[in-house]
Amino acid sequence: MPLFIFFSLIGSSSSFAEYNSLKLGQGAGGFLIINHLYERLNKSVCSYAINRSYSYDEALDEVLLYLNTNDKKAFKDFLDSRKFKNDLVENSLLINEFLLNGKKDSMDEKTLCGMLISIASISYQKAQNQWDFAKEHYSK
């Protein structure tokens, strides 16, 4: 086998990545929203059940590392948009409404927190996987 074929076979798939700001931004948006949700959960009555800290600001710093200079401005404009801000407000409302409605149904707080964190955990893993895929395939 020629040497160049050998090295191309063992090379990572990220060497075939092509920068795509739209697809990178889609992965980043979900990643930021779920980090914000966890940040809110860390400040809620359910914080005792979360085993690590989550930071929206740290997630945002990570996202900005992968954007081209020209795209950073557009992405920051999106973050300032009413739609994105509404998505963040919905995170806080989701937590409060879930807990209130569960208590109305005579569920105890620990059960409700466990359910909420289970749902958030699945969403986090999905968002993290999409963000990792976007970084690998669309950030070059």
N, CA, C and O atoms as CSV, one atom per row, in Angstrom:
chain,resi,resn,atom,element,x,y,z
A,1,MET,N,N,0.849,-1.159,0.000
A,1,MET,CA,C,0.000,0.000,0.000
A,1,MET,C,C,0.907,1.237,0.000
A,1,MET,O,O,1.828,1.337,0.810
A,2,PRO,N,N,0.641,2.168,-0.905
A,2,PRO,CA,C,1.446,3.392,-0.918
A,2,PRO,C,C,1.302,4.140,0.406
A,2,PRO,O,O,0.250,4.113,1.044
A,3,LEU,N,N,2.376,4.802,0.800
A,3,LEU,CA,C,2.420,5.482,2.085
A,3,LEU,C,C,1.345,6.565,2.217
A,3,LEU,O,O,0.748,6.698,3.285
A,4,PHE,N,N,1.085,7.337,1.167
A,4,PHE,CA,C,0.090,8.406,1.266
A,4,PHE,C,C,-1.307,7.845,1.493
A,4,PHE,O,O,-2.113,8.482,2.172
A,5,ILE,N,N,-1.620,6.666,0.942
A,5,ILE,CA,C,-2.922,6.043,1.194
A,5,ILE,C,C,-2.997,5.591,2.646
A,5,ILE,O,O,-4.028,5.757,3.297
A,6,PHE,N,N,-1.920,5.026,3.149
A,6,PHE,CA,C,-1.884,4.575,4.530
A,6,PHE,C,C,-2.158,5.744,5.481
A,6,PHE,O,O,-2.986,5.634,6.385
A,7,PHE,N,N,-1.453,6.870,5.269
A,7,PHE,CA,C,-1.645,8.007,6.161
A,7,PHE,C,C,-3.029,8.627,6.010
A,7,PHE,O,O,-3.574,9.137,6.989
A,8,SER,N,N,-3.597,8.599,4.846
A,8,SER,CA,C,-4.938,9.147,4.702
A,8,SER,C,C,-5.973,8.239,5.353
A,8,SER,O,O,-7.021,8.718,5.786
A,9,LEU,N,N,-5.703,6.943,5.429
A,9,LEU,CA,C,-6.619,6.030,6.094
A,9,LEU,C,C,-6.574,6.178,7.613
A,9,LEU,O,O,-7.595,6.029,8.283
A,10,ILE,N,N,-5.397,6.468,8.152
A,10,ILE,CA,C,-5.301,6.594,9.605
A,10,ILE,C,C,-5.572,8.020,10.069
A,10,ILE,O,O,-5.693,8.257,11.271
A,11,GLY,N,N,-5.668,8.962,9.160
A,11,GLY,CA,C,-5.956,10.346,9.528
A,11,GLY,C,C,-7.368,10.467,10.072
A,11,GLY,O,O,-8.233,9.644,9.775
A,12,SER,N,N,-7.590,11.486,10.862
A,12,SER,CA,C,-8.918,11.657,11.440
A,12,SER,C,C,-9.884,12.174,10.390
A,12,SER,O,O,-9.492,12.786,9.396
A,13,SER,N,N,-11.175,11.906,10.643
A,13,SER,CA,C,-12.201,12.366,9.718
A,13,SER,C,C,-12.318,13.880,9.741
A,13,SER,O,O,-12.857,14.466,8.802
A,14,SER,N,N,-11.825,14.531,10.798
A,14,SER,CA,C,-11.918,15.988,10.862
A,14,SER,C,C,-11.061,16.660,9.804
A,14,SER,O,O,-11.240,17.846,9.524
A,15,SER,N,N,-10.125,15.913,9.209
A,15,SER,CA,C,-9.315,16.512,8.157
A,15,SER,C,C,-10.168,16.806,6.924
A,15,SER,O,O,-9.757,17.571,6.051
A,16,PHE,N,N,-11.344,16.204,6.852
A,16,PHE,CA,C,-12.251,16.447,5.737
A,16,PHE,C,C,-13.296,17.508,6.085
A,16,PHE,O,O,-14.214,17.763,5.306
A,17,ALA,N,N,-13.150,18.119,7.254
A,17,ALA,CA,C,-14.126,19.111,7.699
A,17,ALA,C,C,-14.050,20.351,6.822
A,17,ALA,O,O,-12.990,20.725,6.321
A,18,GLU,N,N,-15.196,20.966,6.658
A,18,GLU,CA,C,-15.288,22.210,5.907
A,18,GLU,C,C,-16.100,23.189,6.735
A,18,GLU,O,O,-17.160,22.832,7.250
A,19,TYR,N,N,-15.622,24.412,6.871
A,19,TYR,CA,C,-16.294,25.403,7.695
A,19,TYR,C,C,-17.685,25.700,7.134
A,19,TYR,O,O,-17.846,25.999,5.950
A,20,ASN,N,N,-18.688,25.609,8.016
A,20,ASN,CA,C,-20.062,25.912,7.657
A,20,ASN,C,C,-20.689,26.609,8.858
A,20,ASN,O,O,-21.063,25.958,9.833
A,21,SER,N,N,-20.802,27.918,8.788
A,21,SER,CA,C,-21.263,28.687,9.938
A,21,SER,C,C,-22.708,28.361,10.317
A,21,SER,O,O,-23.051,28.376,11.499
A,22,LEU,N,N,-23.550,28.071,9.340
A,22,LEU,CA,C,-24.950,27.751,9.639
A,22,LEU,C,C,-25.050,26.470,10.463
A,22,LEU,O,O,-25.720,26.444,11.495
A,23,LYS,N,N,-24.390,25.417,10.012
A,23,LYS,CA,C,-24.449,24.138,10.728
A,23,LYS,C,C,-23.721,24.215,12.067
A,23,LYS,O,O,-24.146,23.595,13.042
A,24,LEU,N,N,-22.646,24.958,12.116
A,24,LEU,CA,C,-21.932,25.158,13.370
A,24,LEU,C,C,-22.819,25.924,14.348
A,24,LEU,O,O,-22.878,25.599,15.534
A,25,GLY,N,N,-23.499,26.933,13.844
A,25,GLY,CA,C,-24.406,27.725,14.684
A,25,GLY,C,C,-25.585,26.933,15.202
A,25,GLY,O,O,-26.030,27.151,16.329
A,26,GLN,N,N,-26.104,26.005,14.389
A,26,GLN,CA,C,-27.215,25.170,14.834
A,26,GLN,C,C,-26.787,24.293,16.004
A,26,GLN,O,O,-27.513,24.167,16.990
A,27,GLY,N,N,-25.622,23.696,15.894
A,27,GLY,CA,C,-25.111,22.883,17.000
A,27,GLY,C,C,-24.834,23.722,18.232
A,27,GLY,O,O,-25.079,23.289,19.357
A,28,ALA,N,N,-24.323,24.922,18.014
A,28,ALA,CA,C,-23.985,25.809,19.127
A,28,ALA,C,C,-25.231,26.288,19.857
A,28,ALA,O,O,-25.227,26.391,21.083
A,29,GLY,N,N,-26.293,26.581,19.123
A,29,GLY,CA,C,-27.518,27.085,19.750
A,29,GLY,C,C,-28.093,26.113,20.763
A,29,GLY,O,O,-28.414,26.501,21.887
A,30,GLY,N,N,-28.224,24.857,20.375
A,30,GLY,CA,C,-28.740,23.852,21.301
A,30,GLY,C,C,-27.826,23.649,22.493
A,30,GLY,O,O,-28.289,23.461,23.618
A,31,PHE,N,N,-26.529,23.686,22.244
A,31,PHE,CA,C,-25.537,23.527,23.304
A,31,PHE,C,C,-25.648,24.667,24.320
A,31,PHE,O,O,-25.562,24.436,25.526
A,32,LEU,N,N,-25.836,25.879,23.837
A,32,LEU,CA,C,-25.965,27.022,24.748
A,32,LEU,C,C,-27.266,26.960,25.540
A,32,LEU,O,O,-27.277,27.229,26.741
A,33,ILE,N,N,-28.348,26.611,24.881
A,33,ILE,CA,C,-29.644,26.562,25.569
A,33,ILE,C,C,-29.636,25.506,26.673
A,33,ILE,O,O,-30.135,25.761,27.769
A,34,ILE,N,N,-29.079,24.328,26.404
A,34,ILE,CA,C,-29.081,23.285,27.431
A,34,ILE,C,C,-28.132,23.646,28.573
A,34,ILE,O,O,-28.407,23.307,29.724
A,35,ASN,N,N,-27.025,24.326,28.281
A,35,ASN,CA,C,-26.155,24.775,29.363
A,35,ASN,C,C,-26.846,25.828,30.222
A,35,ASN,O,O,-26.660,25.872,31.438
A,36,HIS,N,N,-27.634,26.664,29.586
A,36,HIS,CA,C,-28.404,27.655,30.338
A,36,HIS,C,C,-29.442,26.957,31.217
A,36,HIS,O,O,-29.635,27.343,32.369
A,37,LEU,N,N,-30.104,25.940,30.687
A,37,LEU,CA,C,-31.087,25.190,31.477
A,37,LEU,C,C,-30.416,24.591,32.712
A,37,LEU,O,O,-30.946,24.689,33.818
A,38,TYR,N,N,-29.266,23.980,32.525
A,38,TYR,CA,C,-28.560,23.390,33.662
A,38,TYR,C,C,-28.076,24.453,34.640
A,38,TYR,O,O,-28.063,24.218,35.848
A,39,GLU,N,N,-27.685,25.600,34.143
A,39,GLU,CA,C,-27.298,26.686,35.030
A,39,GLU,C,C,-28.480,27.087,35.908
A,39,GLU,O,O,-28.320,27.335,37.103
A,40,ARG,N,N,-29.674,27.147,35.302
A,40,ARG,CA,C,-30.893,27.449,36.060
A,40,ARG,C,C,-31.207,26.330,37.055
A,40,ARG,O,O,-31.607,26.596,38.188
A,41,LEU,N,N,-31.024,25.078,36.628
A,41,LEU,CA,C,-31.261,23.954,37.541
A,41,LEU,C,C,-30.312,24.008,38.737
A,41,LEU,O,O,-30.696,23.669,39.856
A,42,ASN,N,N,-29.077,24.435,38.497
A,42,ASN,CA,C,-28.101,24.566,39.584
A,42,ASN,C,C,-28.518,25.615,40.609
A,42,ASN,O,O,-28.039,25.601,41.742
A,43,LYS,N,N,-29.401,26.518,40.220
A,43,LYS,CA,C,-29.870,27.568,41.122
A,43,LYS,C,C,-31.279,27.286,41.640
A,43,LYS,O,O,-31.878,28.125,42.313
A,44,SER,N,N,-31.799,26.115,41.327
A,44,SER,CA,C,-33.156,25.757,41.727
A,44,SER,C,C,-33.133,24.843,42.950
A,44,SER,O,O,-32.066,24.505,43.463
A,45,VAL,N,N,-34.312,24.449,43.407
A,45,VAL,CA,C,-34.415,23.523,44.529
A,45,VAL,C,C,-33.866,22.139,44.167
A,45,VAL,O,O,-33.650,21.304,45.045
A,46,CYS,N,N,-33.644,21.902,42.877
A,46,CYS,CA,C,-33.128,20.610,42.413
A,46,CYS,C,C,-31.607,20.565,42.339
A,46,CYS,O,O,-31.038,19.566,41.898
A,47,SER,N,N,-30.953,21.621,42.759
A,47,SER,CA,C,-29.493,21.694,42.603
A,47,SER,C,C,-28.766,20.565,43.326
A,47,SER,O,O,-27.684,20.158,42.901
A,48,TYR,N,N,-29.337,20.062,44.396
A,48,TYR,CA,C,-28.688,18.994,45.162
A,48,TYR,C,C,-28.475,17.732,44.321
A,48,TYR,O,O,-27.605,16.919,44.634
A,49,ALA,N,N,-29.256,17.566,43.271
A,49,ALA,CA,C,-29.212,16.338,42.470
A,49,ALA,C,C,-28.281,16.447,41.259
A,49,ALA,O,O,-28.152,15.498,40.486
A,50,ILE,N,N,-27.647,17.581,41.099
A,50,ILE,CA,C,-26.752,17.786,39.957
A,50,ILE,C,C,-25.318,17.649,40.459
A,50,ILE,O,O,-24.923,18.299,41.427
A,51,ASN,N,N,-24.548,16.800,39.791
A,51,ASN,CA,C,-23.215,16.483,40.304
A,51,ASN,C,C,-22.080,17.317,39.710
A,51,ASN,O,O,-20.910,17.038,39.975
A,52,ARG,N,N,-22.402,18.316,38.926
A,52,ARG,CA,C,-21.361,19.206,38.414
A,52,ARG,C,C,-21.969,20.566,38.129
A,52,ARG,O,O,-23.190,20.723,38.084
A,53,SER,N,N,-21.111,21.532,37.940
A,53,SER,CA,C,-21.611,22.869,37.662
A,53,SER,C,C,-21.622,23.111,36.160
A,53,SER,O,O,-20.756,22.621,35.435
A,54,TYR,N,N,-22.593,23.857,35.711
A,54,TYR,CA,C,-22.733,24.191,34.293
A,54,TYR,C,C,-22.735,25.701,34.173
A,54,TYR,O,O,-23.295,26.405,35.014
A,55,SER,N,N,-22.101,26.190,33.117
A,55,SER,CA,C,-22.007,27.632,32.936
A,55,SER,C,C,-22.341,28.001,31.491
A,55,SER,O,O,-21.692,27.560,30.542
A,56,TYR,N,N,-23.366,28.819,31.365
A,56,TYR,CA,C,-23.726,29.339,30.048
A,56,TYR,C,C,-22.566,30.158,29.478
A,56,TYR,O,O,-22.237,30.039,28.297
A,57,ASP,N,N,-21.947,30.991,30.323
A,57,ASP,CA,C,-20.846,31.844,29.853
A,57,ASP,C,C,-19.655,31.024,29.371
A,57,ASP,O,O,-19.032,31.367,28.367
A,58,GLU,N,N,-19.335,29.942,30.081
A,58,GLU,CA,C,-18.231,29.087,29.642
A,58,GLU,C,C,-18.575,28.387,28.328
A,58,GLU,O,O,-17.717,28.236,27.458
A,59,ALA,N,N,-19.830,27.960,28.186
A,59,ALA,CA,C,-20.264,27.337,26.929
A,59,ALA,C,C,-20.169,28.355,25.787
A,59,ALA,O,O,-19.730,28.019,24.687
A,60,LEU,N,N,-20.577,29.586,26.052
A,60,LEU,CA,C,-20.496,30.636,25.031
A,60,LEU,C,C,-19.042,30.899,24.641
A,60,LEU,O,O,-18.737,31.055,23.459
A,61,ASP,N,N,-18.157,30.948,25.612
A,61,ASP,CA,C,-16.733,31.140,25.307
A,61,ASP,C,C,-16.221,30.017,24.405
A,61,ASP,O,O,-15.460,30.262,23.469
A,62,GLU,N,N,-16.643,28.785,24.694
A,62,GLU,CA,C,-16.224,27.660,23.856
A,62,GLU,C,C,-16.744,27.816,22.435
A,62,GLU,O,O,-15.998,27.616,21.477
A,63,VAL,N,N,-18.004,28.167,22.291
A,63,VAL,CA,C,-18.603,28.328,20.965
A,63,VAL,C,C,-17.853,29.381,20.163
A,63,VAL,O,O,-17.553,29.176,18.986
A,64,LEU,N,N,-17.552,30.501,20.794
A,64,LEU,CA,C,-16.892,31.591,20.077
A,64,LEU,C,C,-15.504,31.207,19.574
A,64,LEU,O,O,-15.018,31.773,18.595
A,65,LEU,N,N,-14.869,30.255,20.236
A,65,LEU,CA,C,-13.560,29.787,19.779
A,65,LEU,C,C,-13.622,29.130,18.392
A,65,LEU,O,O,-12.631,29.120,17.663
A,66,TYR,N,N,-14.773,28.593,18.040
A,66,TYR,CA,C,-14.908,27.839,16.793
A,66,TYR,C,C,-15.466,28.666,15.641
A,66,TYR,O,O,-15.523,28.187,14.508
A,67,LEU,N,N,-15.876,29.894,15.914
A,67,LEU,CA,C,-16.446,30.733,14.863
A,67,LEU,C,C,-15.383,31.622,14.230
A,67,LEU,O,O,-14.484,32.117,14.910
A,68,ASN,N,N,-15.495,31.813,12.937
A,68,ASN,CA,C,-14.636,32.774,12.251
A,68,ASN,C,C,-14.946,34.171,12.776
A,68,ASN,O,O,-16.038,34.422,13.287
A,69,THR,N,N,-14.010,35.049,12.651
A,69,THR,CA,C,-14.159,36.407,13.163
A,69,THR,C,C,-15.426,37.077,12.630
A,69,THR,O,O,-16.156,37.708,13.395
A,70,ASN,N,N,-15.695,36.949,11.341
A,70,ASN,CA,C,-16.877,37.581,10.755
A,70,ASN,C,C,-18.176,37.005,11.306
A,70,ASN,O,O,-19.169,37.722,11.432
A,71,ASP,N,N,-18.175,35.719,11.633
A,71,ASP,CA,C,-19.385,35.062,12.120
A,71,ASP,C,C,-19.657,35.333,13.592
A,71,ASP,O,O,-20.790,35.174,14.047
A,72,LYS,N,N,-18.651,35.733,14.336
A,72,LYS,CA,C,-18.841,36.027,15.757
A,72,LYS,C,C,-19.838,37.161,15.945
A,72,LYS,O,O,-20.679,37.103,16.843
A,73,LYS,N,N,-19.756,38.185,15.116
A,73,LYS,CA,C,-20.677,39.325,15.208
A,73,LYS,C,C,-22.105,38.871,14.920
A,73,LYS,O,O,-23.027,39.224,15.656
A,74,ALA,N,N,-22.294,38.096,13.863
A,74,ALA,CA,C,-23.634,37.611,13.523
A,74,ALA,C,C,-24.186,36.718,14.635
A,74,ALA,O,O,-25.371,36.787,14.958
A,75,PHE,N,N,-23.332,35.888,15.215
A,75,PHE,CA,C,-23.782,34.996,16.275
A,75,PHE,C,C,-24.161,35.794,17.521
A,75,PHE,O,O,-25.158,35.487,18.174
A,76,LYS,N,N,-23.373,36.814,17.853
A,76,LYS,CA,C,-23.701,37.658,19.001
A,76,LYS,C,C,-25.019,38.400,18.765
A,76,LYS,O,O,-25.795,38.601,19.699
A,77,ASP,N,N,-25.271,38.804,17.522
A,77,ASP,CA,C,-26.554,39.433,17.191
A,77,ASP,C,C,-27.706,38.451,17.412
A,77,ASP,O,O,-28.759,38.830,17.925
A,78,PHE,N,N,-27.502,37.185,17.024
A,78,PHE,CA,C,-28.518,36.159,17.260
A,78,PHE,C,C,-28.767,35.989,18.750
A,78,PHE,O,O,-29.915,35.861,19.177
A,79,LEU,N,N,-27.705,35.986,19.544
A,79,LEU,CA,C,-27.856,35.828,20.987
A,79,LEU,C,C,-28.632,36.983,21.604
A,79,LEU,O,O,-29.295,36.816,22.627
A,80,ASP,N,N,-28.548,38.149,20.985
A,80,ASP,CA,C,-29.290,39.317,21.461
A,80,ASP,C,C,-30.714,39.376,20.916
A,80,ASP,O,O,-31.486,40.258,21.292
A,81,SER,N,N,-31.063,38.444,20.035
A,81,SER,CA,C,-32.386,38.467,19.406
A,81,SER,C,C,-33.473,38.087,20.401
A,81,SER,O,O,-33.226,37.382,21.379
A,82,ARG,N,N,-34.657,38.560,20.134
A,82,ARG,CA,C,-35.809,38.261,20.985
A,82,ARG,C,C,-36.063,36.755,21.042
A,82,ARG,O,O,-36.386,36.222,22.104
A,83,LYS,N,N,-35.922,36.074,19.920
A,83,LYS,CA,C,-36.186,34.633,19.897
A,83,LYS,C,C,-35.263,33.891,20.854
A,83,LYS,O,O,-35.723,33.074,21.651
A,84,PHE,N,N,-33.980,34.166,20.782
A,84,PHE,CA,C,-33.048,33.451,21.649
A,84,PHE,C,C,-33.295,33.808,23.108
A,84,PHE,O,O,-33.264,32.934,23.974
A,85,LYS,N,N,-33.540,35.080,23.386
A,85,LYS,CA,C,-33.814,35.489,24.766
A,85,LYS,C,C,-35.081,34.823,25.284
A,85,LYS,O,O,-35.154,34.448,26.454
A,86,ASN,N,N,-36.085,34.675,24.412
A,86,ASN,CA,C,-37.305,33.971,24.809
A,86,ASN,C,C,-37.019,32.505,25.124
A,86,ASN,O,O,-37.594,31.948,26.059
A,87,ASP,N,N,-36.135,31.878,24.347
A,87,ASP,CA,C,-35.764,30.485,24.618
A,87,ASP,C,C,-35.136,30.366,26.009
A,87,ASP,O,O,-35.390,29.400,26.729
A,88,LEU,N,N,-34.329,31.336,26.375
A,88,LEU,CA,C,-33.695,31.302,27.694
A,88,LEU,C,C,-34.718,31.518,28.809
A,88,LEU,O,O,-34.650,30.871,29.854
A,89,VAL,N,N,-35.655,32.419,28.585
A,89,VAL,CA,C,-36.718,32.647,29.580
A,89,VAL,C,C,-37.550,31.378,29.743
A,89,VAL,O,O,-37.947,31.030,30.855
A,90,GLU,N,N,-37.813,30.692,28.642
A,90,GLU,CA,C,-38.594,29.451,28.702
A,90,GLU,C,C,-37.914,28.406,29.574
A,90,GLU,O,O,-38.597,27.600,30.206
A,91,ASN,N,N,-36.581,28.401,29.624
A,91,ASN,CA,C,-35.874,27.459,30.496
A,91,ASN,C,C,-36.281,27.651,31.954
A,91,ASN,O,O,-36.581,26.683,32.652
A,92,SER,N,N,-36.291,28.887,32.405
A,92,SER,CA,C,-36.660,29.166,33.790
A,92,SER,C,C,-38.125,28.823,34.028
A,92,SER,O,O,-38.475,28.243,35.056
A,93,LEU,N,N,-38.973,29.181,33.081
A,93,LEU,CA,C,-40.398,28.874,33.220
A,93,LEU,C,C,-40.643,27.367,33.241
A,93,LEU,O,O,-41.474,26.877,34.006
A,94,LEU,N,N,-39.925,26.645,32.409
A,94,LEU,CA,C,-40.074,25.196,32.344
A,94,LEU,C,C,-39.820,24.561,33.706
A,94,LEU,O,O,-40.594,23.718,34.158
A,95,ILE,N,N,-38.754,24.961,34.343
A,95,ILE,CA,C,-38.411,24.400,35.654
A,95,ILE,C,C,-39.515,24.716,36.664
A,95,ILE,O,O,-40.011,23.820,37.347
A,96,ASN,N,N,-39.892,25.978,36.755
A,96,ASN,CA,C,-40.900,26.397,37.735
A,96,ASN,C,C,-42.247,25.737,37.480
A,96,ASN,O,O,-42.880,25.240,38.412
A,97,GLU,N,N,-42.689,25.728,36.229
A,97,GLU,CA,C,-43.984,25.142,35.908
A,97,GLU,C,C,-44.000,23.634,36.132
A,97,GLU,O,O,-44.996,23.084,36.602
A,98,PHE,N,N,-42.906,22.970,35.799
A,98,PHE,CA,C,-42.813,21.531,36.011
A,98,PHE,C,C,-42.964,21.208,37.501
A,98,PHE,O,O,-43.708,20.301,37.874
A,99,LEU,N,N,-42.256,21.953,38.340
A,99,LEU,CA,C,-42.319,21.713,39.775
A,99,LEU,C,C,-43.689,22.057,40.349
A,99,LEU,O,O,-44.223,21.307,41.167
A,100,LEU,N,N,-44.258,23.169,39.933
A,100,LEU,CA,C,-45.581,23.562,40.422
A,100,LEU,C,C,-46.660,22.565,40.015
A,100,LEU,O,O,-47.482,22.160,40.837
A,101,ASN,N,N,-46.653,22.174,38.747
A,101,ASN,CA,C,-47.666,21.233,38.269
A,101,ASN,C,C,-47.514,19.869,38.928
A,101,ASN,O,O,-48.508,19.207,39.227
A,102,GLY,N,N,-46.286,19.452,39.150
A,102,GLY,CA,C,-46.067,18.183,39.832
A,102,GLY,C,C,-46.566,18.202,41.260
A,102,GLY,O,O,-47.144,17.226,41.738
A,103,LYS,N,N,-46.343,19.312,41.942
A,103,LYS,CA,C,-46.823,19.438,43.323
A,103,LYS,C,C,-48.349,19.451,43.370
A,103,LYS,O,O,-48.948,18.918,44.303
A,104,LYS,N,N,-48.977,20.060,42.360
A,104,LYS,CA,C,-50.446,20.039,42.280
A,104,LYS,C,C,-50.960,18.612,42.121
A,104,LYS,O,O,-52.065,18.286,42.555
A,105,ASP,N,N,-50.151,17.775,41.500
A,105,ASP,CA,C,-50.519,16.367,41.324
A,105,ASP,C,C,-50.036,15.511,42.493
A,105,ASP,O,O,-49.963,14.286,42.386
A,106,SER,N,N,-49.708,16.162,43.608
A,106,SER,CA,C,-49.295,15.497,44.852
A,106,SER,C,C,-47.989,14.725,44.733
A,106,SER,O,O,-47.791,13.735,45.438
A,107,MET,N,N,-47.099,15.162,43.854
A,107,MET,CA,C,-45.788,14.519,43.740
A,107,MET,C,C,-44.812,15.243,44.661
A,107,MET,O,O,-44.894,16.459,44.830
A,108,ASP,N,N,-43.896,14.496,45.252
A,108,ASP,CA,C,-42.928,15.126,46.144
A,108,ASP,C,C,-41.794,15.756,45.328
A,108,ASP,O,O,-41.552,15.401,44.175
A,109,GLU,N,N,-41.124,16.686,45.961
A,109,GLU,CA,C,-40.088,17.477,45.290
A,109,GLU,C,C,-38.923,16.624,44.790
A,109,GLU,O,O,-38.419,16.861,43.692
A,110,LYS,N,N,-38.492,15.646,45.569
A,110,LYS,CA,C,-37.361,14.813,45.160
A,110,LYS,C,C,-37.693,14.018,43.899
A,110,LYS,O,O,-36.857,13.885,43.005
A,111,THR,N,N,-38.891,13.502,43.832
A,111,THR,CA,C,-39.315,12.766,42.629
A,111,THR,C,C,-39.348,13.700,41.431
A,111,THR,O,O,-38.867,13.360,40.350
A,112,LEU,N,N,-39.919,14.875,41.633
A,112,LEU,CA,C,-39.998,15.850,40.545
A,112,LEU,C,C,-38.610,16.272,40.068
A,112,LEU,O,O,-38.365,16.374,38.866
A,113,CYS,N,N,-37.715,16.515,41.005
A,113,CYS,CA,C,-36.352,16.900,40.627
A,113,CYS,C,C,-35.675,15.769,39.858
A,113,CYS,O,O,-34.981,16.010,38.870
A,114,GLY,N,N,-35.878,14.547,40.309
A,114,GLY,CA,C,-35.298,13.404,39.607
A,114,GLY,C,C,-35.815,13.296,38.188
A,114,GLY,O,O,-35.051,13.037,37.259
A,115,MET,N,N,-37.112,13.495,38.020
A,115,MET,CA,C,-37.701,13.447,36.675
A,115,MET,C,C,-37.151,14.571,35.807
A,115,MET,O,O,-36.766,14.343,34.660
A,116,LEU,N,N,-37.115,15.765,36.344
A,116,LEU,CA,C,-36.653,16.936,35.595
A,116,LEU,C,C,-35.195,16.778,35.174
A,116,LEU,O,O,-34.837,17.084,34.036
A,117,ILE,N,N,-34.366,16.306,36.078
A,117,ILE,CA,C,-32.952,16.152,35.762
A,117,ILE,C,C,-32.742,15.000,34.776
A,117,ILE,O,O,-31.839,15.064,33.941
A,118,SER,N,N,-33.551,13.964,34.860
A,118,SER,CA,C,-33.464,12.871,33.875
A,118,SER,C,C,-33.768,13.373,32.474
A,118,SER,O,O,-33.056,13.055,31.521
A,119,ILE,N,N,-34.824,14.154,32.356
A,119,ILE,CA,C,-35.198,14.725,31.055
A,119,ILE,C,C,-34.092,15.655,30.551
A,119,ILE,O,O,-33.701,15.599,29.386
A,120,ALA,N,N,-33.600,16.507,31.447
A,120,ALA,CA,C,-32.544,17.451,31.064
A,120,ALA,C,C,-31.258,16.715,30.684
A,120,ALA,O,O,-30.541,17.137,29.777
A,121,SER,N,N,-30.977,15.635,31.366
A,121,SER,CA,C,-29.761,14.872,31.087
A,121,SER,C,C,-29.781,14.289,29.684
A,121,SER,O,O,-28.773,14.328,28.978
A,122,ILE,N,N,-30.906,13.755,29.285
A,122,ILE,CA,C,-31.042,13.217,27.926
A,122,ILE,C,C,-30.878,14.340,26.905
A,122,ILE,O,O,-30.195,14.174,25.894
A,123,SER,N,N,-31.505,15.475,27.173
A,123,SER,CA,C,-31.388,16.619,26.267
A,123,SER,C,C,-29.966,17.140,26.212
A,123,SER,O,O,-29.482,17.532,25.151
A,124,TYR,N,N,-29.293,17.144,27.361
A,124,TYR,CA,C,-27.913,17.613,27.392
A,124,TYR,C,C,-27.024,16.724,26.532
A,124,TYR,O,O,-26.215,17.217,25.745
A,125,GLN,N,N,-27.176,15.420,26.686
A,125,GLN,CA,C,-26.335,14.494,25.920
A,125,GLN,C,C,-26.551,14.673,24.424
A,125,GLN,O,O,-25.598,14.657,23.645
A,126,LYS,N,N,-27.809,14.844,24.027
A,126,LYS,CA,C,-28.109,15.053,22.609
A,126,LYS,C,C,-27.484,16.361,22.110
A,126,LYS,O,O,-26.861,16.386,21.049
A,127,ALA,N,N,-27.648,17.435,22.870
A,127,ALA,CA,C,-27.086,18.734,22.469
A,127,ALA,C,C,-25.564,18.681,22.436
A,127,ALA,O,O,-24.941,19.243,21.536
A,128,GLN,N,N,-24.965,18.008,23.411
A,128,GLN,CA,C,-23.507,17.881,23.443
A,128,GLN,C,C,-23.014,17.108,22.223
A,128,GLN,O,O,-22.030,17.495,21.593
A,129,ASN,N,N,-23.702,16.013,21.893
A,129,ASN,CA,C,-23.317,15.225,20.711
A,129,ASN,C,C,-23.433,16.039,19.429
A,129,ASN,O,O,-22.565,15.960,18.561
A,130,GLN,N,N,-24.514,16.827,19.306
A,130,GLN,CA,C,-24.684,17.658,18.107
A,130,GLN,C,C,-23.613,18.741,18.040
A,130,GLN,O,O,-23.113,19.051,16.959
A,131,TRP,N,N,-23.262,19.313,19.178
A,131,TRP,CA,C,-22.225,20.335,19.214
A,131,TRP,C,C,-20.872,19.722,18.860
A,131,TRP,O,O,-20.120,20.294,18.071
A,132,ASP,N,N,-20.561,18.569,19.434
A,132,ASP,CA,C,-19.297,17.895,19.126
A,132,ASP,C,C,-19.210,17.548,17.642
A,132,ASP,O,O,-18.155,17.704,17.025
A,133,PHE,N,N,-20.310,17.081,17.073
A,133,PHE,CA,C,-20.346,16.754,15.643
A,133,PHE,C,C,-20.112,18.016,14.816
A,133,PHE,O,O,-19.336,18.002,13.861
A,134,ALA,N,N,-20.784,19.104,15.185
A,134,ALA,CA,C,-20.630,20.367,14.456
A,134,ALA,C,C,-19.194,20.871,14.532
A,134,ALA,O,O,-18.648,21.330,13.528
A,135,LYS,N,N,-18.582,20.794,15.694
A,135,LYS,CA,C,-17.193,21.242,15.848
A,135,LYS,C,C,-16.273,20.420,14.957
A,135,LYS,O,O,-15.392,20.956,14.285
A,136,GLU,N,N,-16.492,19.118,14.964
A,136,GLU,CA,C,-15.615,18.234,14.207
A,136,GLU,C,C,-15.771,18.399,12.696
A,136,GLU,O,O,-14.785,18.354,11.960
A,137,HIS,N,N,-17.001,18.587,12.238
A,137,HIS,CA,C,-17.258,18.571,10.803
A,137,HIS,C,C,-17.396,19.937,10.139
A,137,HIS,O,O,-17.244,20.045,8.922
A,138,TYR,N,N,-17.682,20.983,10.920
A,138,TYR,CA,C,-18.001,22.269,10.291
A,138,TYR,C,C,-17.163,23.446,10.792
A,138,TYR,O,O,-17.457,24.591,10.449
A,139,SER,N,N,-16.133,23.192,11.589
A,139,SER,CA,C,-15.399,24.328,12.150
A,139,SER,C,C,-14.067,24.599,11.475
A,139,SER,O,O,-13.350,25.505,11.901
A,140,LYS,N,N,-13.713,23.869,10.465
A,140,LYS,CA,C,-12.413,24.054,9.823
A,140,LYS,C,C,-12.494,25.055,8.691
A,140,LYS,O,O,-11.488,25.332,8.040
